[in-house]
Amino acid sequence: MEKASKIGCGHVEQPWYTENWYMEDLENALEGAGVEVTEENMNKLLLGCRGIFGDKTMRNEMLADRARELFGEE
């Protein structure tokens, strides 16, 4: 783990990647779905999106896929 800490990955408490989502992203999602962009619709979508990224199963699988790509299958 010593080598990992030299590239910023040594501390479990510190994320190595984060995402920021903005109100514009919600606006774009509404527009893309053909829904009118109103304050009410924005609030409904915002509340409905809370927690949708909590399940990291797909993201963890993406990491494992990339590890297999880079290092081969064990």
LUMLUMDREN-2810 file (N, C-alpha, C; in Angstrom, 1 decimal):
<atoms>
<atom><aa>M</aa><ch>A</ch><at>N</at><xx>0.8</xx><yy>-1.2</yy><zz>0.0</zz></atom>
<atom><aa>M</aa><ch>A</ch><at>CA</at><xx>0.0</xx><yy>0.0</yy><zz>0.0</zz></atom>
<atom><aa>M</aa><ch>A</ch><at>C</at><xx>0.9</xx><yy>1.2</yy><zz>0.0</zz></atom>
<atom><aa>E</aa><ch>A</ch><at>N</at><xx>2.1</xx><yy>1.1</yy><zz>0.3</zz></atom>
<atom><aa>E</aa><ch>A</ch><at>CA</at><xx>3.0</xx><yy>2.3</yy><zz>0.4</zz></atom>
<atom><aa>E</aa><ch>A</ch><at>C</at><xx>3.1</xx><yy>3.0</yy><zz>-1.0</zz></atom>
<atom><aa>K</aa><ch>A</ch><at>N</at><xx>3.2</xx><yy>2.2</yy><zz>-2.0</zz></atom>
<atom><aa>K</aa><ch>A</ch><at>CA</at><xx>3.3</xx><yy>2.8</yy><zz>-3.4</zz></atom>
<atom><aa>K</aa><ch>A</ch><at>C</at><xx>2.0</xx><yy>3.5</yy><zz>-3.7</zz></atom>
<atom><aa>A</aa><ch>A</ch><at>N</at><xx>0.8</xx><yy>2.9</yy><zz>-3.3</zz></atom>
<atom><aa>A</aa><ch>A</ch><at>CA</at><xx>-0.4</xx><yy>3.6</yy><zz>-3.6</zz></atom>
<atom><aa>A</aa><ch>A</ch><at>C</at><xx>-0.6</xx><yy>4.9</yy><zz>-3.0</zz></atom>
<atom><aa>S</aa><ch>A</ch><at>N</at><xx>0.0</xx><yy>5.0</yy><zz>-1.8</zz></atom>
<atom><aa>S</aa><ch>A</ch><at>CA</at><xx>-0.1</xx><yy>6.3</yy><zz>-1.1</zz></atom>
<atom><aa>S</aa><ch>A</ch><at>C</at><xx>0.7</xx><yy>7.4</yy><zz>-1.7</zz></atom>
<atom><aa>K</aa><ch>A</ch><at>N</at><xx>1.7</xx><yy>7.0</yy><zz>-2.5</zz></atom>
<atom><aa>K</aa><ch>A</ch><at>CA</at><xx>2.5</xx><yy>8.0</yy><zz>-3.2</zz></atom>
<atom><aa>K</aa><ch>A</ch><at>C</at><xx>1.7</xx><yy>8.7</yy><zz>-4.4</zz></atom>
<atom><aa>I</aa><ch>A</ch><at>N</at><xx>0.7</xx><yy>8.0</yy><zz>-4.9</zz></atom>
<atom><aa>I</aa><ch>A</ch><at>CA</at><xx>-0.1</xx><yy>8.5</yy><zz>-5.9</zz></atom>
<atom><aa>I</aa><ch>A</ch><at>C</at><xx>-1.5</xx><yy>9.0</yy><zz>-5.5</zz></atom>
<atom><aa>G</aa><ch>A</ch><at>N</at><xx>-1.6</xx><yy>9.1</yy><zz>-4.2</zz></atom>
<atom><aa>G</aa><ch>A</ch><at>CA</at><xx>-2.9</xx><yy>9.7</yy><zz>-3.6</zz></atom>
<atom><aa>G</aa><ch>A</ch><at>C</at><xx>-3.9</xx><yy>8.6</yy><zz>-3.3</zz></atom>
<atom><aa>C</aa><ch>A</ch><at>N</at><xx>-3.6</xx><yy>7.4</yy><zz>-3.3</zz></atom>
<atom><aa>C</aa><ch>A</ch><at>CA</at><xx>-4.7</xx><yy>6.3</yy><zz>-3.1</zz></atom>
<atom><aa>C</aa><ch>A</ch><at>C</at><xx>-4.5</xx><yy>5.6</yy><zz>-1.8</zz></atom>
<atom><aa>G</aa><ch>A</ch><at>N</at><xx>-3.7</xx><yy>6.1</yy><zz>-0.9</zz></atom>
<atom><aa>G</aa><ch>A</ch><at>CA</at><xx>-3.3</xx><yy>5.3</yy><zz>0.3</zz></atom>
<atom><aa>G</aa><ch>A</ch><at>C</at><xx>-4.3</xx><yy>5.5</yy><zz>1.4</zz></atom>
<atom><aa>H</aa><ch>A</ch><at>N</at><xx>-5.2</xx><yy>6.4</yy><zz>1.4</zz></atom>
<atom><aa>H</aa><ch>A</ch><at>CA</at><xx>-6.1</xx><yy>6.7</yy><zz>2.5</zz></atom>
<atom><aa>H</aa><ch>A</ch><at>C</at><xx>-7.5</xx><yy>6.4</yy><zz>2.1</zz></atom>
<atom><aa>V</aa><ch>A</ch><at>N</at><xx>-8.1</xx><yy>5.4</yy><zz>2.7</zz></atom>
<atom><aa>V</aa><ch>A</ch><at>CA</at><xx>-9.5</xx><yy>5.0</yy><zz>2.4</zz></atom>
<atom><aa>V</aa><ch>A</ch><at>C</at><xx>-10.4</xx><yy>6.2</yy><zz>2.7</zz></atom>
<atom><aa>E</aa><ch>A</ch><at>N</at><xx>-10.2</xx><yy>7.0</yy><zz>3.7</zz></atom>
<atom><aa>E</aa><ch>A</ch><at>CA</at><xx>-11.1</xx><yy>8.1</yy><zz>4.0</zz></atom>
<atom><aa>E</aa><ch>A</ch><at>C</at><xx>-11.1</xx><yy>9.2</yy><zz>3.0</zz></atom>
<atom><aa>Q</aa><ch>A</ch><at>N</at><xx>-10.1</xx><yy>9.3</yy><zz>2.1</zz></atom>
<atom><aa>Q</aa><ch>A</ch><at>CA</at><xx>-10.1</xx><yy>10.3</yy><zz>1.1</zz></atom>
<atom><aa>Q</aa><ch>A</ch><at>C</at><xx>-10.5</xx><yy>9.8</yy><zz>-0.3</zz></atom>
<atom><aa>P</aa><ch>A</ch><at>N</at><xx>-11.5</xx><yy>10.3</yy><zz>-0.9</zz></atom>
<atom><aa>P</aa><ch>A</ch><at>CA</at><xx>-11.9</xx><yy>9.8</yy><zz>-2.2</zz></atom>
<atom><aa>P</aa><ch>A</ch><at>C</at><xx>-10.8</xx><yy>10.1</yy><zz>-3.3</zz></atom>
<atom><aa>W</aa><ch>A</ch><at>N</at><xx>-10.6</xx><yy>9.2</yy><zz>-4.2</zz></atom>
<atom><aa>W</aa><ch>A</ch><at>CA</at><xx>-9.7</xx><yy>9.5</yy><zz>-5.3</zz></atom>
<atom><aa>W</aa><ch>A</ch><at>C</at><xx>-10.5</xx><yy>10.0</yy><zz>-6.5</zz></atom>
<atom><aa>Y</aa><ch>A</ch><at>N</at><xx>-11.8</xx><yy>10.0</yy><zz>-6.4</zz></atom>
<atom><aa>Y</aa><ch>A</ch><at>CA</at><xx>-12.6</xx><yy>10.6</yy><zz>-7.5</zz></atom>
<atom><aa>Y</aa><ch>A</ch><at>C</at><xx>-13.9</xx><yy>11.0</yy><zz>-6.9</zz></atom>
<atom><aa>T</aa><ch>A</ch><at>N</at><xx>-14.4</xx><yy>12.2</yy><zz>-7.3</zz></atom>
<atom><aa>T</aa><ch>A</ch><at>CA</at><xx>-15.7</xx><yy>12.7</yy><zz>-6.9</zz></atom>
<atom><aa>T</aa><ch>A</ch><at>C</at><xx>-16.4</xx><yy>13.3</yy><zz>-8.2</zz></atom>
<atom><aa>E</aa><ch>A</ch><at>N</at><xx>-17.7</xx><yy>13.4</yy><zz>-8.1</zz></atom>
<atom><aa>E</aa><ch>A</ch><at>CA</at><xx>-18.5</xx><yy>14.0</yy><zz>-9.2</zz></atom>
<atom><aa>E</aa><ch>A</ch><at>C</at><xx>-19.3</xx><yy>15.2</yy><zz>-8.6</zz></atom>
<atom><aa>N</aa><ch>A</ch><at>N</at><xx>-19.5</xx><yy>16.1</yy><zz>-9.4</zz></atom>
<atom><aa>N</aa><ch>A</ch><at>CA</at><xx>-20.4</xx><yy>17.3</yy><zz>-9.0</zz></atom>
<atom><aa>N</aa><ch>A</ch><at>C</at><xx>-21.5</xx><yy>17.3</yy><zz>-10.0</zz></atom>
<atom><aa>W</aa><ch>A</ch><at>N</at><xx>-22.7</xx><yy>17.4</yy><zz>-9.5</zz></atom>
<atom><aa>W</aa><ch>A</ch><at>CA</at><xx>-23.9</xx><yy>17.5</yy><zz>-10.3</zz></atom>
<atom><aa>W</aa><ch>A</ch><at>C</at><xx>-24.5</xx><yy>18.9</yy><zz>-10.1</zz></atom>
<atom><aa>Y</aa><ch>A</ch><at>N</at><xx>-25.0</xx><yy>19.5</yy><zz>-11.1</zz></atom>
<atom><aa>Y</aa><ch>A</ch><at>CA</at><xx>-25.5</xx><yy>20.9</yy><zz>-11.0</zz></atom>
<atom><aa>Y</aa><ch>A</ch><at>C</at><xx>-26.9</xx><yy>20.9</yy><zz>-11.5</zz></atom>
<atom><aa>M</aa><ch>A</ch><at>N</at><xx>-27.6</xx><yy>22.0</yy><zz>-11.2</zz></atom>
<atom><aa>M</aa><ch>A</ch><at>CA</at><xx>-29.0</xx><yy>22.2</yy><zz>-11.6</zz></atom>
<atom><aa>M</aa><ch>A</ch><at>C</at><xx>-29.1</xx><yy>22.1</yy><zz>-13.1</zz></atom>
<atom><aa>E</aa><ch>A</ch><at>N</at><xx>-28.1</xx><yy>22.6</yy><zz>-13.8</zz></atom>
<atom><aa>E</aa><ch>A</ch><at>CA</at><xx>-28.1</xx><yy>22.5</yy><zz>-15.3</zz></atom>
<atom><aa>E</aa><ch>A</ch><at>C</at><xx>-28.2</xx><yy>21.0</yy><zz>-15.7</zz></atom>
<atom><aa>D</aa><ch>A</ch><at>N</at><xx>-27.7</xx><yy>20.1</yy><zz>-15.0</zz></atom>
<atom><aa>D</aa><ch>A</ch><at>CA</at><xx>-27.8</xx><yy>18.7</yy><zz>-15.4</zz></atom>
<atom><aa>D</aa><ch>A</ch><at>C</at><xx>-29.2</xx><yy>18.2</yy><zz>-15.3</zz></atom>
<atom><aa>L</aa><ch>A</ch><at>N</at><xx>-29.9</xx><yy>18.7</yy><zz>-14.3</zz></atom>
<atom><aa>L</aa><ch>A</ch><at>CA</at><xx>-31.3</xx><yy>18.3</yy><zz>-14.1</zz></atom>
<atom><aa>L</aa><ch>A</ch><at>C</at><xx>-32.1</xx><yy>19.0</yy><zz>-15.2</zz></atom>
<atom><aa>E</aa><ch>A</ch><at>N</at><xx>-31.8</xx><yy>20.2</yy><zz>-15.6</zz></atom>
<atom><aa>E</aa><ch>A</ch><at>CA</at><xx>-32.5</xx><yy>20.9</yy><zz>-16.7</zz></atom>
<atom><aa>E</aa><ch>A</ch><at>C</at><xx>-32.3</xx><yy>20.1</yy><zz>-18.0</zz></atom>
<atom><aa>N</aa><ch>A</ch><at>N</at><xx>-31.1</xx><yy>19.7</yy><zz>-18.2</zz></atom>
<atom><aa>N</aa><ch>A</ch><at>CA</at><xx>-30.8</xx><yy>18.9</yy><zz>-19.4</zz></atom>
<atom><aa>N</aa><ch>A</ch><at>C</at><xx>-31.5</xx><yy>17.6</yy><zz>-19.4</zz></atom>
<atom><aa>A</aa><ch>A</ch><at>N</at><xx>-31.6</xx><yy>17.0</yy><zz>-18.3</zz></atom>
<atom><aa>A</aa><ch>A</ch><at>CA</at><xx>-32.3</xx><yy>15.7</yy><zz>-18.2</zz></atom>
<atom><aa>A</aa><ch>A</ch><at>C</at><xx>-33.8</xx><yy>15.9</yy><zz>-18.5</zz></atom>
<atom><aa>L</aa><ch>A</ch><at>N</at><xx>-34.4</xx><yy>16.9</yy><zz>-17.9</zz></atom>
<atom><aa>L</aa><ch>A</ch><at>CA</at><xx>-35.8</xx><yy>17.2</yy><zz>-18.2</zz></atom>
<atom><aa>L</aa><ch>A</ch><at>C</at><xx>-36.0</xx><yy>17.5</yy><zz>-19.7</zz></atom>
<atom><aa>E</aa><ch>A</ch><at>N</at><xx>-35.2</xx><yy>18.4</yy><zz>-20.2</zz></atom>
<atom><aa>E</aa><ch>A</ch><at>CA</at><xx>-35.3</xx><yy>18.7</yy><zz>-21.7</zz></atom>
<atom><aa>E</aa><ch>A</ch><at>C</at><xx>-35.2</xx><yy>17.4</yy><zz>-22.5</zz></atom>
<atom><aa>G</aa><ch>A</ch><at>N</at><xx>-34.2</xx><yy>16.6</yy><zz>-22.2</zz></atom>
<atom><aa>G</aa><ch>A</ch><at>CA</at><xx>-33.9</xx><yy>15.4</yy><zz>-22.9</zz></atom>
<atom><aa>G</aa><ch>A</ch><at>C</at><xx>-35.1</xx><yy>14.4</yy><zz>-22.9</zz></atom>
<atom><aa>A</aa><ch>A</ch><at>N</at><xx>-35.9</xx><yy>14.5</yy><zz>-21.8</zz></atom>
<atom><aa>A</aa><ch>A</ch><at>CA</at><xx>-37.0</xx><yy>13.6</yy><zz>-21.6</zz></atom>
<atom><aa>A</aa><ch>A</ch><at>C</at><xx>-38.3</xx><yy>14.2</yy><zz>-22.1</zz></atom>
<atom><aa>G</aa><ch>A</ch><at>N</at><xx>-38.2</xx><yy>15.5</yy><zz>-22.7</zz></atom>
<atom><aa>G</aa><ch>A</ch><at>CA</at><xx>-39.3</xx><yy>16.1</yy><zz>-23.2</zz></atom>
<atom><aa>G</aa><ch>A</ch><at>C</at><xx>-40.3</xx><yy>16.7</yy><zz>-22.1</zz></atom>
<atom><aa>V</aa><ch>A</ch><at>N</at><xx>-39.7</xx><yy>16.9</yy><zz>-20.9</zz></atom>
<atom><aa>V</aa><ch>A</ch><at>CA</at><xx>-40.5</xx><yy>17.5</yy><zz>-19.8</zz></atom>
<atom><aa>V</aa><ch>A</ch><at>C</at><xx>-40.2</xx><yy>18.9</yy><zz>-19.7</zz></atom>
<atom><aa>E</aa><ch>A</ch><at>N</at><xx>-41.3</xx><yy>19.7</yy><zz>-19.4</zz></atom>
<atom><aa>E</aa><ch>A</ch><at>CA</at><xx>-41.1</xx><yy>21.2</yy><zz>-19.3</zz></atom>
<atom><aa>E</aa><ch>A</ch><at>C</at><xx>-40.2</xx><yy>21.5</yy><zz>-18.1</zz></atom>
<atom><aa>V</aa><ch>A</ch><at>N</at><xx>-39.3</xx><yy>22.4</yy><zz>-18.3</zz></atom>
<atom><aa>V</aa><ch>A</ch><at>CA</at><xx>-38.4</xx><yy>22.8</yy><zz>-17.2</zz></atom>
<atom><aa>V</aa><ch>A</ch><at>C</at><xx>-39.1</xx><yy>23.9</yy><zz>-16.4</zz></atom>
<atom><aa>T</aa><ch>A</ch><at>N</at><xx>-39.6</xx><yy>23.4</yy><zz>-15.2</zz></atom>
<atom><aa>T</aa><ch>A</ch><at>CA</at><xx>-40.2</xx><yy>24.4</yy><zz>-14.3</zz></atom>
<atom><aa>T</aa><ch>A</ch><at>C</at><xx>-39.6</xx><yy>24.1</yy><zz>-12.9</zz></atom>
<atom><aa>E</aa><ch>A</ch><at>N</at><xx>-39.8</xx><yy>25.1</yy><zz>-12.0</zz></atom>
<atom><aa>E</aa><ch>A</ch><at>CA</at><xx>-39.2</xx><yy>24.9</yy><zz>-10.7</zz></atom>
<atom><aa>E</aa><ch>A</ch><at>C</at><xx>-39.8</xx><yy>23.7</yy><zz>-10.0</zz></atom>
<atom><aa>E</aa><ch>A</ch><at>N</at><xx>-41.1</xx><yy>23.4</yy><zz>-10.2</zz></atom>
<atom><aa>E</aa><ch>A</ch><at>CA</at><xx>-41.8</xx><yy>22.2</yy><zz>-9.6</zz></atom>
<atom><aa>E</aa><ch>A</ch><at>C</at><xx>-41.2</xx><yy>21.0</yy><zz>-10.2</zz></atom>
<atom><aa>N</aa><ch>A</ch><at>N</at><xx>-41.0</xx><yy>20.9</yy><zz>-11.5</zz></atom>
<atom><aa>N</aa><ch>A</ch><at>CA</at><xx>-40.4</xx><yy>19.7</yy><zz>-12.1</zz></atom>
<atom><aa>N</aa><ch>A</ch><at>C</at><xx>-38.9</xx><yy>19.5</yy><zz>-11.7</zz></atom>
<atom><aa>M</aa><ch>A</ch><at>N</at><xx>-38.2</xx><yy>20.6</yy><zz>-11.6</zz></atom>
<atom><aa>M</aa><ch>A</ch><at>CA</at><xx>-36.8</xx><yy>20.5</yy><zz>-11.1</zz></atom>
<atom><aa>M</aa><ch>A</ch><at>C</at><xx>-36.7</xx><yy>19.9</yy><zz>-9.7</zz></atom>
<atom><aa>N</aa><ch>A</ch><at>N</at><xx>-37.6</xx><yy>20.5</yy><zz>-8.8</zz></atom>
<atom><aa>N</aa><ch>A</ch><at>CA</at><xx>-37.6</xx><yy>20.0</yy><zz>-7.4</zz></atom>
<atom><aa>N</aa><ch>A</ch><at>C</at><xx>-38.0</xx><yy>18.5</yy><zz>-7.4</zz></atom>
<atom><aa>K</aa><ch>A</ch><at>N</at><xx>-39.0</xx><yy>18.1</yy><zz>-8.2</zz></atom>
<atom><aa>K</aa><ch>A</ch><at>CA</at><xx>-39.4</xx><yy>16.7</yy><zz>-8.2</zz></atom>
<atom><aa>K</aa><ch>A</ch><at>C</at><xx>-38.3</xx><yy>15.8</yy><zz>-8.6</zz></atom>
<atom><aa>L</aa><ch>A</ch><at>N</at><xx>-37.6</xx><yy>16.2</yy><zz>-9.7</zz></atom>
<atom><aa>L</aa><ch>A</ch><at>CA</at><xx>-36.5</xx><yy>15.4</yy><zz>-10.2</zz></atom>
<atom><aa>L</aa><ch>A</ch><at>C</at><xx>-35.4</xx><yy>15.4</yy><zz>-9.2</zz></atom>
<atom><aa>L</aa><ch>A</ch><at>N</at><xx>-35.0</xx><yy>16.5</yy><zz>-8.6</zz></atom>
<atom><aa>L</aa><ch>A</ch><at>CA</at><xx>-34.0</xx><yy>16.6</yy><zz>-7.6</zz></atom>
<atom><aa>L</aa><ch>A</ch><at>C</at><xx>-34.2</xx><yy>15.6</yy><zz>-6.5</zz></atom>
<atom><aa>L</aa><ch>A</ch><at>N</at><xx>-35.4</xx><yy>15.6</yy><zz>-5.9</zz></atom>
<atom><aa>L</aa><ch>A</ch><at>CA</at><xx>-35.8</xx><yy>14.7</yy><zz>-4.8</zz></atom>
<atom><aa>L</aa><ch>A</ch><at>C</at><xx>-35.8</xx><yy>13.3</yy><zz>-5.3</zz></atom>
<atom><aa>G</aa><ch>A</ch><at>N</at><xx>-36.2</xx><yy>13.0</yy><zz>-6.5</zz></atom>
<atom><aa>G</aa><ch>A</ch><at>CA</at><xx>-36.3</xx><yy>11.7</yy><zz>-7.1</zz></atom>
<atom><aa>G</aa><ch>A</ch><at>C</at><xx>-34.9</xx><yy>11.1</yy><zz>-7.4</zz></atom>
<atom><aa>C</aa><ch>A</ch><at>N</at><xx>-33.9</xx><yy>12.0</yy><zz>-7.5</zz></atom>
<atom><aa>C</aa><ch>A</ch><at>CA</at><xx>-32.5</xx><yy>11.5</yy><zz>-7.9</zz></atom>
<atom><aa>C</aa><ch>A</ch><at>C</at><xx>-31.7</xx><yy>11.3</yy><zz>-6.6</zz></atom>
<atom><aa>R</aa><ch>A</ch><at>N</at><xx>-32.1</xx><yy>11.7</yy><zz>-5.5</zz></atom>
<atom><aa>R</aa><ch>A</ch><at>CA</at><xx>-31.3</xx><yy>11.5</yy><zz>-4.3</zz></atom>
<atom><aa>R</aa><ch>A</ch><at>C</at><xx>-31.1</xx><yy>10.0</yy><zz>-4.1</zz></atom>
<atom><aa>G</aa><ch>A</ch><at>N</at><xx>-29.9</xx><yy>9.6</yy><zz>-3.9</zz></atom>
<atom><aa>G</aa><ch>A</ch><at>CA</at><xx>-29.6</xx><yy>8.2</yy><zz>-3.6</zz></atom>
<atom><aa>G</aa><ch>A</ch><at>C</at><xx>-29.4</xx><yy>7.3</yy><zz>-4.8</zz></atom>
<atom><aa>I</aa><ch>A</ch><at>N</at><xx>-29.7</xx><yy>7.8</yy><zz>-6.1</zz></atom>
<atom><aa>I</aa><ch>A</ch><at>CA</at><xx>-29.6</xx><yy>6.9</yy><zz>-7.2</zz></atom>
<atom><aa>I</aa><ch>A</ch><at>C</at><xx>-28.2</xx><yy>6.5</yy><zz>-7.5</zz></atom>
<atom><aa>F</aa><ch>A</ch><at>N</at><xx>-27.2</xx><yy>7.2</yy><zz>-7.0</zz></atom>
<atom><aa>F</aa><ch>A</ch><at>CA</at><xx>-25.8</xx><yy>6.7</yy><zz>-7.2</zz></atom>
<atom><aa>F</aa><ch>A</ch><at>C</at><xx>-25.3</xx><yy>6.0</yy><zz>-6.0</zz></atom>
<atom><aa>G</aa><ch>A</ch><at>N</at><xx>-26.1</xx><yy>5.7</yy><zz>-5.0</zz></atom>
<atom><aa>G</aa><ch>A</ch><at>CA</at><xx>-25.7</xx><yy>5.0</yy><zz>-3.8</zz></atom>
<atom><aa>G</aa><ch>A</ch><at>C</at><xx>-25.2</xx><yy>3.5</yy><zz>-4.1</zz></atom>
<atom><aa>D</aa><ch>A</ch><at>N</at><xx>-25.9</xx><yy>2.9</yy><zz>-5.1</zz></atom>
<atom><aa>D</aa><ch>A</ch><at>CA</at><xx>-25.5</xx><yy>1.5</yy><zz>-5.4</zz></atom>
<atom><aa>D</aa><ch>A</ch><at>C</at><xx>-24.3</xx><yy>1.6</yy><zz>-6.4</zz></atom>
<atom><aa>K</aa><ch>A</ch><at>N</at><xx>-23.2</xx><yy>1.2</yy><zz>-5.9</zz></atom>
<atom><aa>K</aa><ch>A</ch><at>CA</at><xx>-22.0</xx><yy>1.3</yy><zz>-6.7</zz></atom>
<atom><aa>K</aa><ch>A</ch><at>C</at><xx>-21.6</xx><yy>0.0</yy><zz>-7.5</zz></atom>
<atom><aa>T</aa><ch>A</ch><at>N</at><xx>-22.6</xx><yy>-0.9</yy><zz>-7.5</zz></atom>
<atom><aa>T</aa><ch>A</ch><at>CA</at><xx>-22.3</xx><yy>-2.2</yy><zz>-8.2</zz></atom>
<atom><aa>T</aa><ch>A</ch><at>C</at><xx>-21.8</xx><yy>-2.0</yy><zz>-9.6</zz></atom>
<atom><aa>M</aa><ch>A</ch><at>N</at><xx>-22.5</xx><yy>-1.2</yy><zz>-10.4</zz></atom>
<atom><aa>M</aa><ch>A</ch><at>CA</at><xx>-22.1</xx><yy>-1.1</yy><zz>-11.8</zz></atom>
<atom><aa>M</aa><ch>A</ch><at>C</at><xx>-20.7</xx><yy>-0.4</yy><zz>-11.9</zz></atom>
<atom><aa>R</aa><ch>A</ch><at>N</at><xx>-20.5</xx><yy>0.6</yy><zz>-11.0</zz></atom>
<atom><aa>R</aa><ch>A</ch><at>CA</at><xx>-19.2</xx><yy>1.3</yy><zz>-11.0</zz></atom>
<atom><aa>R</aa><ch>A</ch><at>C</at><xx>-18.1</xx><yy>0.5</yy><zz>-10.6</zz></atom>
<atom><aa>N</aa><ch>A</ch><at>N</at><xx>-18.3</xx><yy>-0.4</yy><zz>-9.5</zz></atom>
<atom><aa>N</aa><ch>A</ch><at>CA</at><xx>-17.3</xx><yy>-1.3</yy><zz>-9.1</zz></atom>
<atom><aa>N</aa><ch>A</ch><at>C</at><xx>-16.9</xx><yy>-2.3</yy><zz>-10.2</zz></atom>
<atom><aa>E</aa><ch>A</ch><at>N</at><xx>-17.9</xx><yy>-2.7</yy><zz>-10.9</zz></atom>
<atom><aa>E</aa><ch>A</ch><at>CA</at><xx>-17.7</xx><yy>-3.7</yy><zz>-12.0</zz></atom>
<atom><aa>E</aa><ch>A</ch><at>C</at><xx>-16.9</xx><yy>-3.0</yy><zz>-13.1</zz></atom>
<atom><aa>M</aa><ch>A</ch><at>N</at><xx>-17.1</xx><yy>-1.7</yy><zz>-13.4</zz></atom>
<atom><aa>M</aa><ch>A</ch><at>CA</at><xx>-16.4</xx><yy>-0.9</yy><zz>-14.3</zz></atom>
<atom><aa>M</aa><ch>A</ch><at>C</at><xx>-14.9</xx><yy>-0.8</yy><zz>-13.9</zz></atom>
<atom><aa>L</aa><ch>A</ch><at>N</at><xx>-14.6</xx><yy>-0.7</yy><zz>-12.6</zz></atom>
<atom><aa>L</aa><ch>A</ch><at>CA</at><xx>-13.3</xx><yy>-0.6</yy><zz>-12.1</zz></atom>
<atom><aa>L</aa><ch>A</ch><at>C</at><xx>-12.6</xx><yy>-2.0</yy><zz>-12.3</zz></atom>
<atom><aa>A</aa><ch>A</ch><at>N</at><xx>-13.3</xx><yy>-3.1</yy><zz>-12.0</zz></atom>
<atom><aa>A</aa><ch>A</ch><at>CA</at><xx>-12.8</xx><yy>-4.4</yy><zz>-12.2</zz></atom>
<atom><aa>A</aa><ch>A</ch><at>C</at><xx>-12.5</xx><yy>-4.7</yy><zz>-13.6</zz></atom>
<atom><aa>D</aa><ch>A</ch><at>N</at><xx>-13.4</xx><yy>-4.3</yy><zz>-14.5</zz></atom>
<atom><aa>D</aa><ch>A</ch><at>CA</at><xx>-13.2</xx><yy>-4.4</yy><zz>-16.0</zz></atom>
<atom><aa>D</aa><ch>A</ch><at>C</at><xx>-11.9</xx><yy>-3.7</yy><zz>-16.4</zz></atom>
<atom><aa>R</aa><ch>A</ch><at>N</at><xx>-11.7</xx><yy>-2.5</yy><zz>-15.9</zz></atom>
<atom><aa>R</aa><ch>A</ch><at>CA</at><xx>-10.5</xx><yy>-1.7</yy><zz>-16.3</zz></atom>
<atom><aa>R</aa><ch>A</ch><at>C</at><xx>-9.3</xx><yy>-2.4</yy><zz>-15.8</zz></atom>
<atom><aa>A</aa><ch>A</ch><at>N</at><xx>-9.3</xx><yy>-2.9</yy><zz>-14.5</zz></atom>
<atom><aa>A</aa><ch>A</ch><at>CA</at><xx>-8.2</xx><yy>-3.6</yy><zz>-14.0</zz></atom>
<atom><aa>A</aa><ch>A</ch><at>C</at><xx>-7.8</xx><yy>-4.8</yy><zz>-14.8</zz></atom>
<atom><aa>R</aa><ch>A</ch><at>N</at><xx>-8.9</xx><yy>-5.6</yy><zz>-15.3</zz></atom>
<atom><aa>R</aa><ch>A</ch><at>CA</at><xx>-8.6</xx><yy>-6.7</yy><zz>-16.1</zz></atom>
<atom><aa>R</aa><ch>A</ch><at>C</at><xx>-8.0</xx><yy>-6.3</yy><zz>-17.5</zz></atom>
<atom><aa>E</aa><ch>A</ch><at>N</at><xx>-8.5</xx><yy>-5.2</yy><zz>-18.0</zz></atom>
<atom><aa>E</aa><ch>A</ch><at>CA</at><xx>-7.9</xx><yy>-4.7</yy><zz>-19.2</zz></atom>
<atom><aa>E</aa><ch>A</ch><at>C</at><xx>-6.4</xx><yy>-4.3</yy><zz>-19.1</zz></atom>
<atom><aa>L</aa><ch>A</ch><at>N</at><xx>-6.1</xx><yy>-3.7</yy><zz>-18.0</zz></atom>
<atom><aa>L</aa><ch>A</ch><at>CA</at><xx>-4.8</xx><yy>-3.2</yy><zz>-17.8</zz></atom>
<atom><aa>L</aa><ch>A</ch><at>C</at><xx>-3.8</xx><yy>-4.3</yy><zz>-17.3</zz></atom>
<atom><aa>F</aa><ch>A</ch><at>N</at><xx>-4.3</xx><yy>-5.2</yy><zz>-16.6</zz></atom>
<atom><aa>F</aa><ch>A</ch><at>CA</at><xx>-3.4</xx><yy>-6.2</yy><zz>-15.9</zz></atom>
<atom><aa>F</aa><ch>A</ch><at>C</at><xx>-3.7</xx><yy>-7.7</yy><zz>-16.3</zz></atom>
<atom><aa>G</aa><ch>A</ch><at>N</at><xx>-4.7</xx><yy>-7.9</yy><zz>-17.1</zz></atom>
<atom><aa>G</aa><ch>A</ch><at>CA</at><xx>-5.1</xx><yy>-9.2</yy><zz>-17.5</zz></atom>
<atom><aa>G</aa><ch>A</ch><at>C</at><xx>-5.9</xx><yy>-9.9</yy><zz>-16.5</zz></atom>
<atom><aa>E</aa><ch>A</ch><at>N</at><xx>-6.5</xx><yy>-11.0</yy><zz>-16.9</zz></atom>
<atom><aa>E</aa><ch>A</ch><at>CA</at><xx>-7.3</xx><yy>-11.8</yy><zz>-16.1</zz></atom>
<atom><aa>E</aa><ch>A</ch><at>C</at><xx>-6.5</xx><yy>-12.7</yy><zz>-15.1</zz></atom>
<atom><aa>E</aa><ch>A</ch><at>N</at><xx>-6.9</xx><yy>-12.8</yy><zz>-13.9</zz></atom>
<atom><aa>E</aa><ch>A</ch><at>CA</at><xx>-6.1</xx><yy>-13.7</yy><zz>-13.0</zz></atom>
<atom><aa>E</aa><ch>A</ch><at>C</at><xx>-6.8</xx><yy>-15.1</yy><zz>-12.9</zz></atom>
</atoms>
